[in-house]
């Protein structure tokens, strides 16, 4: 599904690259065979959030330290300039950017993760500036704000997009989200009202129905994935320098009669849902799943020009909701769904990949390249 769109983007349909056959090897390729990327050169950008002040060293997190930051809570992003087309691709382009892309990581990730950096470099090499965001509690931003993020955290994303619009300096502002990062951007757009906060959006392997995702990751075949994700979430939550409640610590460490959290659903029930004001994990999953709003009412009209990229064999996030949207939206020009027969979860390693770009990375770049000339110039 999506051959006409791929032709429009100038890309071939996805085919797996040897020896990364099947959904699991596609998903794990970057873990099993990590790429050698250029040194990290992102410029730290601190984004103010509403909330109580904290005490500590105001420069620690931006410089790589871990001391709690003084003042109001903040998020940390890394700003990358466009890169010139040199052999090593590491020289900043002298010209103005074609636009600024806010790039969001997935569950348990951060701005310096391999997939995020690889996608960012692919965009930089085609003339875009990139703002790689650490969501609340993630990566080097852990000391800057209490708590953790959720699939719907628009009160955090709103200030980010307003600051990004300033940084764009009147040029187009786009969003790209990997896995849960795409869900977060979809929800931010749906919460933004009649005027979308972005000029274009692309989401790769993004959950649309959190309930179905929870069931999918709990399948016996996915036990290793779930333990890995939970380990990252547990470490991230326990490392909160602002502290956690006794009940949260008990759930995370298994000190109570119920033992330790063993599923993503249990983590969301104990940590995510109550922190973000939901009555229960069921309430959180229903309210934070963009699928329901995209199928009914004005949902699609609230989005900027949007592309959802998904693999039919994704082992983490079921493809059925994306297929459901594709059928419901039919032949409408926007938004669009691109379903490939393979690719795993944010894998998409194909023949013809550039040394530091996957097939999905190229889809993201081509989609935003097509949008950039038509995007309106706005005041920064």
C-alpha positions as a Python dict, from the first residue, in 0.01 Angstrom:
ca = {
    (1, 'X'): (0, 0, 0),
    (2, 'X'): (150, 335, -103),
    (3, 'X'): (308, 270, -446),
    (4, 'X'): (174, 597, -599),
    (5, 'X'): (304, 794, -302),
    (6, 'X'): (647, 629, -324),
    (7, 'X'): (659, 710, -692),
    (8, 'X'): (574, 1070, -608),
    (9, 'X'): (859, 1072, -354),
    (10, 'X'): (1100, 914, -603),
    (11, 'X'): (1159, 602, -390),
    (12, 'X'): (1130, 229, -449),
    (13, 'X'): (908, 11, -229),
    (14, 'X'): (1078, -123, 80),
    (15, 'X'): (1277, -447, 52),
    (16, 'X'): (1487, -584, 339),
    (17, 'X'): (1863, -572, 307),
    (18, 'X'): (2062, -889, 369),
    (19, 'X'): (2112, -1026, 626),
    (20, 'X'): (1843, -830, 810),
    (21, 'X'): (1545, -1044, 711),
    (22, 'X'): (1226, -1051, 915),
    (23, 'X'): (1075, -807, 1163),
    (24, 'X'): (1304, -883, 1456),
    (25, 'X'): (1635, -849, 1275),
    (26, 'X'): (1506, -528, 1114),
    (27, 'X'): (1410, -396, 1459),
    (28, 'X'): (1738, -499, 1624),
    (29, 'X'): (1980, -413, 1345),
    (30, 'X'): (2106, -89, 1501),
    (31, 'X'): (2159, -268, 1833),
    (32, 'X'): (2339, -565, 1680),
    (33, 'X'): (2541, -360, 1431),
    (34, 'X'): (2555, 3, 1546),
    (35, 'X'): (2666, 267, 1300),
    (36, 'X'): (2971, 486, 1353),
    (37, 'X'): (2823, 836, 1353),
    (38, 'X'): (3011, 1169, 1359),
    (39, 'X'): (3083, 1321, 1700),
    (40, 'X'): (2793, 1490, 1878),
    (41, 'X'): (2793, 1862, 1793),
    (42, 'X'): (2439, 1971, 1884),
    (43, 'X'): (2404, 2312, 2045),
    (44, 'X'): (2208, 2288, 2374),
    (45, 'X'): (1878, 2476, 2380),
    (46, 'X'): (1690, 2508, 2711),
    (47, 'X'): (1311, 2542, 2690),
    (48, 'X'): (1117, 2677, 2987),
    (49, 'X'): (815, 2488, 3118),
    (50, 'X'): (546, 2601, 3360),
    (51, 'X'): (593, 2457, 3707),
    (52, 'X'): (757, 2501, 4047),
    (53, 'X'): (1118, 2610, 4083),
    (54, 'X'): (1397, 2376, 4190),
    (55, 'X'): (1736, 2430, 4350),
    (56, 'X'): (2077, 2335, 4218),
    (57, 'X'): (2339, 2416, 3954),
    (58, 'X'): (2181, 2602, 3658),
    (59, 'X'): (2438, 2493, 3399),
    (60, 'X'): (2496, 2131, 3487),
    (61, 'X'): (2257, 1949, 3252),
    (62, 'X'): (2333, 2160, 2944),
    (63, 'X'): (2703, 2091, 2989),
    (64, 'X'): (2650, 1719, 3045),
    (65, 'X'): (2637, 1718, 3425),
    (66, 'X'): (2365, 1568, 3641),
    (67, 'X'): (2307, 1821, 3919),
    (68, 'X'): (1949, 1940, 3962),
    (69, 'X'): (1902, 2270, 3783),
    (70, 'X'): (1793, 2585, 3967),
    (71, 'X'): (1478, 2771, 3865),
    (72, 'X'): (1170, 2668, 3669),
    (73, 'X'): (1160, 2324, 3504),
    (74, 'X'): (1304, 2303, 3155),
    (75, 'X'): (1350, 2062, 2866),
    (76, 'X'): (1682, 2018, 2689),
    (77, 'X'): (1702, 2005, 2310),
    (78, 'X'): (2003, 1991, 2079),
    (79, 'X'): (2006, 2218, 1772),
    (80, 'X'): (2190, 2095, 1462),
    (81, 'X'): (2258, 2317, 1157),
    (82, 'X'): (2225, 2205, 795),
    (83, 'X'): (2534, 2024, 667),
    (84, 'X'): (2717, 2084, 342),
    (85, 'X'): (2742, 1799, 91),
    (86, 'X'): (3104, 1712, 173),
    (87, 'X'): (3251, 1357, 178),
    (88, 'X'): (3234, 1337, 557),
    (89, 'X'): (2913, 1538, 577),
    (90, 'X'): (3037, 1720, 886),
    (91, 'X'): (3074, 2080, 763),
    (92, 'X'): (2797, 2327, 842),
    (93, 'X'): (2624, 2459, 531),
    (94, 'X'): (2680, 2830, 473),
    (95, 'X'): (2328, 2885, 340),
    (96, 'X'): (2002, 2930, 532),
    (97, 'X'): (1810, 2614, 627),
    (98, 'X'): (1514, 2493, 424),
    (99, 'X'): (1324, 2469, 750),
    (100, 'X'): (1357, 2349, 1109),
    (101, 'X'): (1253, 1993, 1203),
    (102, 'X'): (1160, 1911, 1563),
    (103, 'X'): (1269, 1548, 1604),
    (104, 'X'): (1128, 1337, 1889),
    (105, 'X'): (1257, 1007, 2023),
    (106, 'X'): (1053, 705, 2131),
    (107, 'X'): (984, 526, 2460),
    (108, 'X'): (1295, 497, 2675),
    (109, 'X'): (1506, 697, 2428),
    (110, 'X'): (1668, 1037, 2409),
    (111, 'X'): (1807, 1298, 2173),
    (112, 'X'): (2140, 1119, 2138),
    (113, 'X'): (1999, 777, 2045),
    (114, 'X'): (2133, 620, 1729),
    (115, 'X'): (1803, 623, 1538),
    (116, 'X'): (1735, 987, 1627),
    (117, 'X'): (2086, 1098, 1533),
    (118, 'X'): (2079, 903, 1206),
    (119, 'X'): (1746, 1059, 1105),
    (120, 'X'): (1873, 1401, 1208),
    (121, 'X'): (2188, 1367, 999),
    (122, 'X'): (1984, 1261, 695),
    (123, 'X'): (1776, 1579, 731),
    (124, 'X'): (2081, 1800, 792),
    (125, 'X'): (2248, 1674, 477),
    (126, 'X'): (1946, 1783, 276),
    (127, 'X'): (1952, 2138, 407),
    (128, 'X'): (1728, 2121, 717),
    (129, 'X'): (1814, 2240, 1065),
    (130, 'X'): (1711, 1988, 1331),
    (131, 'X'): (1602, 2033, 1694),
    (132, 'X'): (1642, 1699, 1877),
    (133, 'X'): (1430, 1711, 2190),
    (134, 'X'): (1474, 1521, 2515),
    (135, 'X'): (1125, 1466, 2652),
    (136, 'X'): (1063, 1522, 3024),
    (137, 'X'): (1305, 1306, 3223),
    (138, 'X'): (1489, 1170, 2918),
    (139, 'X'): (1859, 1172, 2834),
    (140, 'X'): (2074, 1463, 2946),
    (141, 'X'): (1756, 1652, 3035),
    (142, 'X'): (1685, 1428, 3335),
    (143, 'X'): (1805, 1687, 3593),
    (144, 'X'): (1602, 1972, 3444),
    (145, 'X'): (1243, 1875, 3526),
    (146, 'X'): (1064, 1636, 3762),
    (147, 'X'): (865, 1341, 3639),
    (148, 'X'): (842, 1163, 3306),
    (149, 'X'): (660, 1202, 2975),
    (150, 'X'): (343, 1045, 2834),
    (151, 'X'): (191, 973, 2494),
    (152, 'X'): (-14, 1290, 2537),
    (153, 'X'): (202, 1559, 2699),
    (154, 'X'): (94, 1865, 2504),
    (155, 'X'): (148, 2098, 2798),
    (156, 'X'): (520, 2018, 2759),
    (157, 'X'): (522, 2012, 2378),
    (158, 'X'): (339, 2344, 2340),
    (159, 'X'): (631, 2552, 2479),
    (160, 'X'): (873, 2344, 2272),
    (161, 'X'): (692, 2419, 1946),
    (162, 'X'): (661, 2788, 2032),
    (163, 'X'): (1036, 2809, 2100),
    (164, 'X'): (1105, 2611, 1782),
    (165, 'X'): (893, 2855, 1582),
    (166, 'X'): (1117, 3136, 1714),
    (167, 'X'): (1430, 2938, 1621),
    (168, 'X'): (1292, 2874, 1271),
    (169, 'X'): (1310, 3249, 1209),
    (170, 'X'): (1013, 3261, 973),
    (171, 'X'): (1112, 2947, 781),
    (172, 'X'): (890, 2633, 784),
    (173, 'X'): (863, 2436, 1106),
    (174, 'X'): (817, 2060, 1069),
    (175, 'X'): (788, 1766, 1307),
    (176, 'X'): (926, 1414, 1281),
    (177, 'X'): (853, 1153, 1546),
    (178, 'X'): (997, 806, 1588),
    (179, 'X'): (769, 553, 1758),
    (180, 'X'): (605, 721, 2063),
    (181, 'X'): (758, 1053, 1958),
    (182, 'X'): (523, 1052, 1660),
    (183, 'X'): (224, 982, 1885),
    (184, 'X'): (320, 1277, 2103),
    (185, 'X'): (340, 1510, 1802),
    (186, 'X'): (9, 1385, 1663),
    (187, 'X'): (-159, 1457, 1996),
    (188, 'X'): (4, 1800, 2014),
    (189, 'X'): (-139, 1886, 1672),
    (190, 'X'): (-484, 1750, 1761),
    (191, 'X'): (-475, 1959, 2081),
    (192, 'X'): (-360, 2270, 1895),
    (193, 'X'): (-697, 2380, 1760),
    (194, 'X'): (-779, 2508, 1413),
    (195, 'X'): (-429, 2642, 1346),
    (196, 'X'): (-176, 2353, 1342),
    (197, 'X'): (145, 2431, 1533),
    (198, 'X'): (353, 2263, 1258),
    (199, 'X'): (375, 2312, 883),
    (200, 'X'): (417, 1938, 823),
    (201, 'X'): (458, 1614, 1015),
    (202, 'X'): (585, 1263, 958),
    (203, 'X'): (559, 975, 1207),
    (204, 'X'): (747, 646, 1180),
    (205, 'X'): (627, 329, 1358),
    (206, 'X'): (410, 539, 1590),
    (207, 'X'): (144, 391, 1822),
    (208, 'X'): (-206, 502, 1734),
    (209, 'X'): (-396, 280, 1980),
    (210, 'X'): (-215, 239, 2313),
    (211, 'X'): (-439, -43, 2435),
    (212, 'X'): (-357, -258, 2135),
    (213, 'X'): (12, -171, 2171),
    (214, 'X'): (9, -285, 2532),
    (215, 'X'): (-140, -621, 2431),
    (216, 'X'): (108, -654, 2146),
    (217, 'X'): (419, -597, 2359),
    (218, 'X'): (287, -846, 2617),
    (219, 'X'): (283, -1132, 2367),
    (220, 'X'): (526, -1409, 2474),
    (221, 'X'): (742, -1354, 2164),
    (222, 'X'): (804, -996, 2278),
    (223, 'X'): (920, -1075, 2631),
    (224, 'X'): (1279, -966, 2561),
    (225, 'X'): (1164, -636, 2413),
    (226, 'X'): (935, -562, 2707),
    (227, 'X'): (1205, -638, 2966),
    (228, 'X'): (1447, -411, 2780),
    (229, 'X'): (1199, -123, 2763),
    (230, 'X'): (1099, -163, 3127),
    (231, 'X'): (1462, -162, 3234),
    (232, 'X'): (1517, 173, 3063),
    (233, 'X'): (1196, 320, 3203),
    (234, 'X'): (1276, 197, 3554),
    (235, 'X'): (1625, 350, 3549),
    (236, 'X'): (1495, 677, 3404),
    (237, 'X'): (1223, 708, 3669),
    (238, 'X'): (1439, 610, 3967),
    (239, 'X'): (1707, 859, 3857),
    (240, 'X'): (1470, 1154, 3905),
    (241, 'X'): (1671, 1393, 4124),
    (242, 'X'): (1349, 1564, 4231),
    (243, 'X'): (1238, 1240, 4397),
    (244, 'X'): (955, 992, 4353),
    (245, 'X'): (677, 886, 4586),
    (246, 'X'): (705, 590, 4820),
    (247, 'X'): (433, 410, 4624),
    (248, 'X'): (620, 462, 4295),
    (249, 'X'): (947, 338, 4443),
    (250, 'X'): (772, 33, 4586),
    (251, 'X'): (618, -49, 4248),
    (252, 'X'): (945, -1, 4061),
    (253, 'X'): (1160, -201, 4303),
    (254, 'X'): (907, -466, 4396),
    (255, 'X'): (917, -399, 4769),
    (256, 'X'): (543, -445, 4810),
    (257, 'X'): (326, -757, 4816),
    (258, 'X'): (257, -734, 4444),
    (259, 'X'): (622, -759, 4344),
    (260, 'X'): (797, -550, 4081),
    (261, 'X'): (634, -406, 3769),
    (262, 'X'): (665, -660, 3487),
    (263, 'X'): (472, -504, 3197),
    (264, 'X'): (446, -169, 3020),
    (265, 'X'): (79, -165, 3115),
    (266, 'X'): (168, -202, 3484),
    (267, 'X'): (427, 76, 3453),
    (268, 'X'): (169, 306, 3296),
    (269, 'X'): (-84, 214, 3568),
    (270, 'X'): (160, 289, 3850),
    (271, 'X'): (359, 579, 3704),
    (272, 'X'): (239, 740, 3379),
    (273, 'X'): (-140, 755, 3427),
    (274, 'X'): (-146, 904, 3780),
    (275, 'X'): (137, 1149, 3703),
    (276, 'X'): (-53, 1293, 3408),
    (277, 'X'): (-391, 1311, 3582),
    (278, 'X'): (-569, 1007, 3439),
    (279, 'X'): (-814, 808, 3651),
    (280, 'X'): (-665, 475, 3546),
    (281, 'X'): (-445, 315, 3285),
    (282, 'X'): (-757, 239, 3078),
    (283, 'X'): (-853, 608, 3088),
    (284, 'X'): (-497, 704, 2985),
    (285, 'X'): (-489, 461, 2694),
    (286, 'X'): (-828, 573, 2565),
    (287, 'X'): (-765, 947, 2600),
    (288, 'X'): (-406, 950, 2471),
    (289, 'X'): (-462, 728, 2165),
    (290, 'X'): (-484, 955, 1857),
    (291, 'X'): (-665, 690, 1652),
    (292, 'X'): (-1006, 772, 1795),
    (293, 'X'): (-983, 1143, 1712),
    (294, 'X'): (-836, 1073, 1368),
    (295, 'X'): (-1130, 850, 1275),
    (296, 'X'): (-1408, 1084, 1386),
    (297, 'X'): (-1495, 1450, 1383),
    (298, 'X'): (-1254, 1717, 1264),
    (299, 'X'): (-942, 1518, 1362),
    (300, 'X'): (-777, 1495, 1018),
    (301, 'X'): (-847, 1863, 948),
    (302, 'X'): (-654, 1959, 1265),
    (303, 'X'): (-333, 1806, 1129),
    (304, 'X'): (-77, 1977, 909),
    (305, 'X'): (22, 1782, 594),
    (306, 'X'): (99, 1451, 763),
    (307, 'X'): (247, 1115, 664),
    (308, 'X'): (226, 804, 883),
    (309, 'X'): (488, 538, 795),
    (310, 'X'): (436, 188, 931),
    (311, 'X'): (550, -168, 865),
    (312, 'X'): (288, -442, 846),
    (313, 'X'): (522, -674, 1039),
    (314, 'X'): (607, -430, 1322),
    (315, 'X'): (654, -657, 1628),
    (316, 'X'): (596, -378, 1882),
    (317, 'X'): (318, -161, 1739),
    (318, 'X'): (34, -335, 1553),
    (319, 'X'): (-27, -215, 1199),
    (320, 'X'): (-405, -261, 1215),
    (321, 'X'): (-478, 98, 1335),
    (322, 'X'): (-268, 246, 1054),
    (323, 'X'): (-449, 23, 805),
    (324, 'X'): (-779, 133, 959),
    (325, 'X'): (-688, 498, 902),
    (326, 'X'): (-579, 429, 545),
    (327, 'X'): (-917, 273, 470),
    (328, 'X'): (-1111, 548, 645),
    (329, 'X'): (-921, 829, 474),
    (330, 'X'): (-946, 665, 133),
    (331, 'X'): (-831, 881, -155),
    (332, 'X'): (-805, 1209, 34),
    (333, 'X'): (-486, 1397, -48),
    (334, 'X'): (-389, 1455, 316),
    (335, 'X'): (-313, 1311, 563),
    (336, 'X'): (-149, 999, 416),
    (337, 'X'): (-57, 651, 537),
    (338, 'X'): (238, 459, 392),
    (339, 'X'): (228, 89, 483),
    (340, 'X'): (520, -132, 383),
    (341, 'X'): (507, -513, 395),
    (342, 'X'): (821, -526, 610),
    (343, 'X'): (1062, -313, 809),
    (344, 'X'): (998, -413, 1169),
    (345, 'X'): (977, -142, 1433),
    (346, 'X'): (1164, 166, 1313),
    (347, 'X'): (1401, -58, 1119),
    (348, 'X'): (1346, -27, 742),
    (349, 'X'): (1701, -131, 648),
    (350, 'X'): (1691, -172, 270),
    (351, 'X'): (1923, -221, -29),
    (352, 'X'): (2052, 113, -147),
    (353, 'X'): (2055, 268, 200),
    (354, 'X'): (2313, 538, 234),
    (355, 'X'): (2585, 464, 494),
    (356, 'X'): (2393, 663, 753),
    (357, 'X'): (2029, 662, 642),
    (358, 'X'): (1761, 392, 630),
    (359, 'X'): (1471, 366, 384),
    (360, 'X'): (1239, 532, 637),
    (361, 'X'): (1494, 810, 695),
    (362, 'X'): (1481, 880, 322),
    (363, 'X'): (1099, 876, 322),
    (364, 'X'): (1099, 1138, 600),
    (365, 'X'): (1344, 1358, 411),
    (366, 'X'): (1157, 1333, 79),
    (367, 'X'): (821, 1407, 243),
    (368, 'X'): (951, 1723, 409),
    (369, 'X'): (1141, 1827, 97),
    (370, 'X'): (812, 1823, -93),
    (371, 'X'): (639, 2029, 175),
    (372, 'X'): (911, 2291, 225),
    (373, 'X'): (854, 2502, -89),
    (374, 'X'): (479, 2530, -26),
    (375, 'X'): (499, 2597, 349),
    (376, 'X'): (410, 2957, 441),
    (377, 'X'): (679, 3187, 576),
    (378, 'X'): (584, 3303, 924),
    (379, 'X'): (727, 3551, 1170),
    (380, 'X'): (969, 3391, 1415),
}
